[in-house]
Amino acid sequence: MCFVHSASKARLRLIGLALSVTLGMTAMPGSLTAQGKNADPVRGQELARRLCAGCHVTEPNSALAINPDVPSFAAIAKQPNVTAERLAGRIIVPHPAMPNTQLTVAEIRDVIAYILALKPDR
């Protein structure tokens, strides 16, 4: 019984974190967060190079293919249903093969801002 209770609490905490990230991304026009801080796509690109480039192609025009089964950040950005909310969910509750990388809320916002900056319709 205690395990179920702990799992439910952990899930609620993850949902709360995802909501705080995404509400911060969408609360104000542009990339401003609810606290008035900027989500910085340049910092997001630097984080992606350091933390994500082992599996994902993070550079927008790179011909390098690390693993054909892992989408590049540009391919992720091109998906028609990509939103800050969906990206936050995939980062906070990652897919199984993703390493356990601990990011702050600000770092998550920066990585999301970088991926969304790669959208071709911008």
FIVO-489707 format. One record per atom (N, C-alpha, C): x, y, z; atom name. Coordinates in pm, whole numbers. Example, Ala and Ser with C-alpha at 12.3 -4.5 7.8 and 13.67 -1.06 7.14 Angstrom:
+--------+--------+--------+------+
!      X !      Y !      Z ! atom !
+--------+--------+--------+------+
!   1319 !   -569 !    780 !    N !
!   1230 !   -450 !    780 !   CA !
!   1320 !   -330 !    780 !    C !
!   1285 !   -225 !    708 !    N !
!   1367 !   -106 !    714 !   CA !
!   1290 !      3 !    787 !    C !
+--------+--------+--------+------+
This chain:
+--------+--------+--------+------+
!      X !      Y !      Z ! atom !
+--------+--------+--------+------+
!     82 !   -119 !      0 !    N !
!      0 !      0 !      0 !   CA !
!     86 !    126 !      0 !    C !
!    193 !    122 !     75 !    N !
!    282 !    238 !     84 !   CA !
!    347 !    268 !    -51 !    C !
!    384 !    163 !   -127 !    N !
!    445 !    182 !   -257 !   CA !
!    350 !    253 !   -353 !    C !
!    223 !    210 !   -354 !    N !
!    124 !    273 !   -441 !   CA !
!    109 !    419 !   -404 !    C !
!    105 !    448 !   -277 !    N !
!     92 !    586 !   -232 !   CA !
!    214 !    668 !   -276 !    C !
!    335 !    612 !   -262 !    N !
!    456 !    681 !   -303 !   CA !
!    459 !    703 !   -454 !    C !
!    417 !    602 !   -530 !    N !
!    414 !    614 !   -675 !   CA !
!    315 !    722 !   -717 !    C !
!    201 !    729 !   -651 !    N !
!    102 !    832 !   -683 !   CA !
!    156 !    971 !   -651 !    C !
!    224 !    984 !   -539 !    N !
!    284 !   1114 !   -503 !   CA !
!    389 !   1155 !   -604 !    C !
!    472 !   1060 !   -646 !    N !
!    577 !   1090 !   -744 !   CA !
!    514 !   1132 !   -877 !    C !
!    410 !   1063 !   -918 !    N !
!    343 !   1097 !  -1044 !   CA !
!    282 !   1237 !  -1035 !    C !
!    221 !   1270 !   -921 !    N !
!    164 !   1403 !   -904 !   CA !
!    272 !   1511 !   -907 !    C !
!    389 !   1481 !   -846 !    N !
!    499 !   1577 !   -851 !   CA !
!    546 !   1599 !   -993 !    C !
!    557 !   1492 !  -1073 !    N !
!    598 !   1505 !  -1213 !   CA !
!    496 !   1585 !  -1293 !    C !
!    369 !   1559 !  -1268 !    N !
!    265 !   1635 !  -1338 !   CA !
!    273 !   1782 !  -1299 !    C !
!    295 !   1810 !  -1172 !    N !
!    309 !   1949 !  -1126 !   CA !
!    429 !   2017 !  -1190 !    C !
!    541 !   1945 !  -1200 !    N !
!    659 !   2002 !  -1263 !   CA !
!    633 !   2030 !  -1410 !    C !
!    570 !   1935 !  -1479 !    N !
!    539 !   1955 !  -1621 !   CA !
!    448 !   2076 !  -1638 !    C !
!    349 !   2090 !  -1552 !    N !
!    260 !   2206 !  -1561 !   CA !
!    333 !   2337 !  -1535 !    C !
!    423 !   2338 !  -1437 !    N !
!    494 !   2462 !  -1408 !   CA !
!    585 !   2501 !  -1523 !    C !
!    646 !   2402 !  -1589 !    N !
!    731 !   2432 !  -1705 !   CA !
!    648 !   2485 !  -1819 !    C !
!    540 !   2414 !  -1852 !    N !
!    463 !   2453 !  -1969 !   CA !
!    381 !   2579 !  -1945 !    C !
!    330 !   2597 !  -1827 !    N !
!    259 !   2722 !  -1799 !   CA !
!    355 !   2840 !  -1805 !    C !
!    475 !   2818 !  -1758 !    N !
!    577 !   2921 !  -1766 !   CA !
!    612 !   2954 !  -1910 !    C !
!    610 !   2854 !  -1997 !    N !
!    643 !   2875 !  -2138 !   CA !
!    532 !   2950 !  -2210 !    C !
!    407 !   2928 !  -2167 !    N !
!    295 !   2981 !  -2244 !   CA !
!    218 !   3092 !  -2172 !    C !
!    260 !   3129 !  -2055 !    N !
!    183 !   3226 !  -1977 !   CA !
!    187 !   3366 !  -2036 !    C !
!    293 !   3399 !  -2106 !    N !
!    306 !   3533 !  -2162 !   CA !
!    346 !   3519 !  -2308 !    C !
!    326 !   3623 !  -2388 !    N !
!    361 !   3616 !  -2529 !   CA !
!    509 !   3587 !  -2549 !    C !
!    539 !   3526 !  -2661 !    N !
!    678 !   3498 !  -2695 !   CA !
!    733 !   3390 !  -2605 !    C !
!    858 !   3405 !  -2566 !    N !
!    921 !   3303 !  -2483 !   CA !
!    933 !   3346 !  -2338 !    C !
!    855 !   3447 !  -2298 !    N !
!    863 !   3491 !  -2159 !   CA !
!    791 !   3393 !  -2068 !    C !
!    845 !   3374 !  -1952 !    N !
!    781 !   3287 !  -1854 !   CA !
!    695 !   3370 !  -1761 !    C !
!    619 !   3303 !  -1679 !    N !
!    530 !   3372 !  -1585 !   CA !
!    609 !   3458 !  -1488 !    C !
!    735 !   3422 !  -1461 !    N !
!    815 !   3499 !  -1368 !   CA !
!    887 !   3615 !  -1438 !    C !
!    866 !   3632 !  -1567 !    N !
!    929 !   3741 !  -1639 !   CA !
!   1070 !   3709 !  -1686 !    C !
!   1116 !   3586 !  -1665 !    N !
!   1248 !   3547 !  -1711 !   CA !
!   1235 !   3496 !  -1854 !    C !
!   1340 !   3511 !  -1931 !    N !
!   1337 !   3462 !  -2068 !   CA !
!   1382 !   3318 !  -2076 !    C !
!   1309 !   3238 !  -2151 !    N !
!   1358 !   3106 !  -2189 !   CA !
!   1456 !   3133 !  -2302 !    C !
!   1577 !   3084 !  -2289 !    N !
!   1684 !   3120 !  -2382 !   CA !
!   1720 !   3004 !  -2474 !    C !
!   1683 !   3013 !  -2603 !    N !
!   1715 !   2905 !  -2696 !   CA !
!   1866 !   2887 !  -2717 !    C !
!   1945 !   2991 !  -2698 !    N !
!   2091 !   2976 !  -2711 !   CA !
!   2145 !   2889 !  -2598 !    C !
!   2098 !   2916 !  -2476 !    N !
!   2136 !   2829 !  -2364 !   CA !
!   2083 !   2688 !  -2387 !    C !
!   1964 !   2678 !  -2443 !    N !
!   1906 !   2547 !  -2474 !   CA !
!   1991 !   2470 !  -2574 !    C !
!   2044 !   2539 !  -2673 !    N !
!   2131 !   2475 !  -2772 !   CA !
!   2260 !   2427 !  -2705 !    C !
!   2315 !   2510 !  -2617 !    N !
!   2437 !   2470 !  -2546 !   CA !
!   2411 !   2346 !  -2459 !    C !
!   2298 !   2345 !  -2389 !    N !
!   2262 !   2228 !  -2308 !   CA !
!   2243 !   2105 !  -2396 !    C !
!   2176 !   2123 !  -2510 !    N !
!   2152 !   2011 !  -2601 !   CA !
!   2284 !   1955 !  -2652 !    C !
!   2377 !   2042 !  -2688 !    N !
!   2509 !   1995 !  -2734 !   CA !
!   2578 !   1912 !  -2626 !    C !
!   2566 !   1957 !  -2503 !    N !
!   2636 !   1893 !  -2392 !   CA !
!   2566 !   1765 !  -2344 !    C !
!   2432 !   1768 !  -2338 !    N !
!   2359 !   1660 !  -2273 !   CA !
!   2283 !   1567 !  -2367 !    C !
!   2247 !   1615 !  -2485 !    N !
!   2158 !   1538 !  -2572 !   CA !
!   2226 !   1484 !  -2697 !    C !
!   2342 !   1542 !  -2732 !    N !
!   2406 !   1510 !  -2860 !   CA !
!   2466 !   1370 !  -2864 !    C !
!   2469 !   1299 !  -2753 !    N !
!   2515 !   1161 !  -2756 !   CA !
!   2418 !   1070 !  -2829 !    C !
!   2290 !   1109 !  -2833 !    N !
!   2187 !   1028 !  -2899 !   CA !
!   2118 !   1104 !  -3013 !    C !
!   2089 !   1232 !  -2991 !    N !
!   2015 !   1313 !  -3090 !   CA !
!   2111 !   1400 !  -3169 !    C !
!   2079 !   1423 !  -3295 !    N !
!   2145 !   1529 !  -3371 !   CA !
!   2078 !   1657 !  -3324 !    C !
!   2155 !   1745 !  -3263 !    N !
!   2096 !   1865 !  -3205 !   CA !
!   2113 !   1988 !  -3293 !    C !
!   2206 !   1982 !  -3386 !    N !
!   2230 !   2098 !  -3473 !   CA !
!   2131 !   2097 !  -3589 !    C !
!   2079 !   2213 !  -3626 !    N !
!   1970 !   2219 !  -3724 !   CA !
!   2006 !   2168 !  -3863 !    C !
!   2127 !   2191 !  -3910 !    N !
!   2162 !   2155 !  -4048 !   CA !
!   2266 !   2045 !  -4056 !    C !
!   2275 !   1964 !  -3956 !    N !
!   2375 !   1859 !  -3953 !   CA !
!   2332 !   1741 !  -4038 !    C !
!   2426 !   1689 !  -4116 !    N !
!   2400 !   1569 !  -4195 !   CA !
!   2438 !   1444 !  -4118 !    C !
!   2500 !   1462 !  -4004 !    N !
!   2545 !   1353 !  -3920 !   CA !
!   2424 !   1277 !  -3866 !    C !
!   2425 !   1146 !  -3879 !    N !
!   2319 !   1063 !  -3823 !   CA !
!   2379 !    977 !  -3713 !    C !
!   2341 !   1004 !  -3590 !    N !
!   2395 !    928 !  -3477 !   CA !
!   2328 !    791 !  -3471 !    C !
!   2198 !    790 !  -3476 !    N !
!   2120 !    667 !  -3470 !   CA !
!   1992 !    693 !  -3550 !    C !
!   1967 !    617 !  -3655 !    N !
!   1848 !    643 !  -3737 !   CA !
!   1716 !    626 !  -3663 !    C !
!   1718 !    558 !  -3550 !    N !
!   1595 !    538 !  -3472 !   CA !
!   1566 !    653 !  -3375 !    C !
!   1662 !    745 !  -3361 !    N !
!   1647 !    857 !  -3268 !   CA !
!   1628 !    985 !  -3351 !    C !
!   1515 !   1053 !  -3334 !    N !
!   1492 !   1172 !  -3417 !   CA !
!   1585 !   1287 !  -3380 !    C !
!   1621 !   1364 !  -3481 !    N !
!   1699 !   1485 !  -3457 !   CA !
!   1608 !   1590 !  -3395 !    C !
!   1669 !   1691 !  -3336 !    N !
!   1588 !   1799 !  -3279 !   CA !
!   1510 !   1871 !  -3390 !    C !
!   1571 !   1884 !  -3508 !    N !
!   1500 !   1949 !  -3619 !   CA !
!   1378 !   1865 !  -3660 !    C !
!   1393 !   1732 !  -3664 !    N !
!   1280 !   1645 !  -3698 !   CA !
!   1171 !   1653 !  -3593 !    C !
!   1210 !   1662 !  -3467 !    N !
!   1112 !   1677 !  -3360 !   CA !
!   1037 !   1809 !  -3377 !    C !
!   1111 !   1916 !  -3407 !    N !
!   1049 !   2048 !  -3424 !   CA !
!    954 !   2051 !  -3542 !    C !
!    979 !   1970 !  -3644 !    N !
!    894 !   1968 !  -3765 !   CA !
!    764 !   1892 !  -3745 !    C !
!    753 !   1815 !  -3639 !    N !
!    630 !   1739 !  -3616 !   CA !
!    514 !   1837 !  -3599 !    C !
!    404 !   1815 !  -3670 !    N !
!    294 !   1912 !  -3666 !   CA !
!    230 !   1929 !  -3529 !    C !
!    238 !   1828 !  -3444 !    N !
!    172 !   1837 !  -3314 !   CA !
!    268 !   1874 !  -3201 !    C !
!    389 !   1918 !  -3233 !    N !
!    486 !   1952 !  -3128 !   CA !
!    444 !   2082 !  -3059 !    C !
!    443 !   2076 !  -2927 !    N !
!    412 !   2194 !  -2845 !   CA !
!    509 !   2195 !  -2727 !    C !
!    516 !   2307 !  -2658 !    N !
!    597 !   2315 !  -2537 !   CA !
!    551 !   2212 !  -2435 !    C !
!    420 !   2192 !  -2426 !    N !
!    365 !   2097 !  -2331 !   CA !
!    410 !   1955 !  -2361 !    C !
!    402 !   1916 !  -2487 !    N !
!    442 !   1780 !  -2526 !   CA !
!    591 !   1760 !  -2505 !    C !
!    671 !   1860 !  -2541 !    N !
!    815 !   1849 !  -2521 !   CA !
!    848 !   1836 !  -2372 !    C !
!    784 !   1918 !  -2291 !    N !
!    809 !   1911 !  -2146 !   CA !
!    775 !   1773 !  -2093 !    C !
!    665 !   1717 !  -2139 !    N !
!    626 !   1584 !  -2095 !   CA !
!    729 !   1479 !  -2132 !    C !
!    786 !   1488 !  -2252 !    N !
!    886 !   1390 !  -2296 !   CA !
!   1019 !   1408 !  -2224 !    C !
!   1048 !   1530 !  -2181 !    N !
!   1173 !   1554 !  -2108 !   CA !
!   1157 !   1514 !  -1962 !    C !
!   1045 !   1552 !  -1902 !    N !
!   1023 !   1526 !  -1759 !   CA !
!    993 !   1379 !  -1733 !    C !
!    912 !   1319 !  -1817 !    N !
!    883 !   1176 !  -1808 !   CA !
!    939 !   1115 !  -1937 !    C !
!   1068 !   1086 !  -1938 !    N !
!   1136 !   1051 !  -2063 !   CA !
!   1100 !    913 !  -2115 !    C !
!   1135 !    895 !  -2243 !    N !
!   1120 !    763 !  -2304 !   CA !
!   1221 !    669 !  -2239 !    C !
!   1200 !    540 !  -2247 !    N !
!   1282 !    444 !  -2171 !   CA !
!   1433 !    451 !  -2198 !    C !
!   1475 !    475 !  -2319 !    N !
!   1618 !    472 !  -2349 !   CA !
!   1690 !    602 !  -2310 !    C !
!   1615 !    703 !  -2271 !    N !
!   1676 !    832 !  -2238 !   CA !
!   1748 !    823 !  -2103 !    C !
!   1874 !    871 !  -2099 !    N !
!   1947 !    866 !  -1971 !   CA !
!   1881 !    954 !  -1867 !    C !
!   1906 !    924 !  -1743 !    N !
!   1848 !   1001 !  -1633 !   CA !
!   1926 !   1131 !  -1615 !    C !
!   1889 !   1230 !  -1691 !    N !
!   1954 !   1361 !  -1685 !   CA !
!   1865 !   1453 !  -1604 !    C !
!   1919 !   1507 !  -1498 !    N !
!   1842 !   1597 !  -1412 !   CA !
!   1859 !   1740 !  -1461 !    C !
!   1752 !   1801 !  -1504 !    N !
!   1753 !   1939 !  -1551 !   CA !
!   1668 !   2024 !  -1458 !    C !
!   1708 !   2149 !  -1441 !    N !
!   1625 !   2243 !  -1366 !   CA !
!   1508 !   2285 !  -1454 !    C !
!   1408 !   2348 !  -1394 !    N !
!   1295 !   2398 !  -1471 !   CA !
!   1344 !   2498 !  -1575 !    C !
!   1436 !   2586 !  -1539 !    N !
!   1490 !   2684 !  -1635 !   CA !
!   1561 !   2615 !  -1750 !    C !
!   1637 !   2509 !  -1721 !    N !
!   1708 !   2437 !  -1828 !   CA !
!   1609 !   2367 !  -1921 !    C !
!   1504 !   2310 !  -1866 !    N !
!   1401 !   2246 !  -1949 !   CA !
!   1338 !   2351 !  -2040 !    C !
!   1305 !   2466 !  -1985 !    N !
!   1247 !   2574 !  -2066 !   CA !
!   1342 !   2615 !  -2178 !    C !
!   1472 !   2622 !  -2147 !    N !
!   1570 !   2662 !  -2248 !   CA !
!   1580 !   2559 !  -2360 !    C !
!   1584 !   2431 !  -2326 !    N !
!   1591 !   2326 !  -2428 !   CA !
!   1464 !   2328 !  -2513 !    C !
!   1350 !   2344 !  -2450 !    N !
!   1224 !   2352 !  -2524 !   CA !
!   1224 !   2473 !  -2617 !    C !
!   1272 !   2587 !  -2568 !    N !
!   1278 !   2707 !  -2651 !   CA !
!   1369 !   2683 !  -2772 !    C !
!   1480 !   2611 !  -2752 !    N !
!   1570 !   2581 !  -2864 !   CA !
!   1501 !   2491 !  -2966 !    C !
!   1436 !   2385 !  -2920 !    N !
!   1369 !   2295 !  -3014 !   CA !
!   1260 !   2369 !  -3090 !    C !
!   1181 !   2448 !  -3020 !    N !
!   1072 !   2522 !  -3086 !   CA !
!   1128 !   2627 !  -3183 !    C !
!   1248 !   2678 !  -3157 !    N !
!   1311 !   2775 !  -3248 !   CA !
!   1350 !   2708 !  -3381 !    C !
!   1357 !   2575 !  -3382 !    N !
!   1393 !   2502 !  -3503 !   CA !
!   1272 !   2476 !  -3592 !    C !
!   1152 !   2512 !  -3546 !    N !
!   1032 !   2490 !  -3627 !   CA !
!   1048 !   2563 !  -3760 !    C !
!   1019 !   2497 !  -3870 !    N !
!   1039 !   2559 !  -4002 !   CA !
!    942 !   2672 !  -4032 !    C !
!    829 !   2679 !  -3966 !    N !
!    730 !   2784 !  -3996 !   CA !
!    753 !   2912 !  -3919 !    C !
!    868 !   2928 !  -3857 !    N !
!    898 !   3048 !  -3780 !   CA !
!    941 !   3158 !  -3871 !    C !
+--------+--------+--------+------+
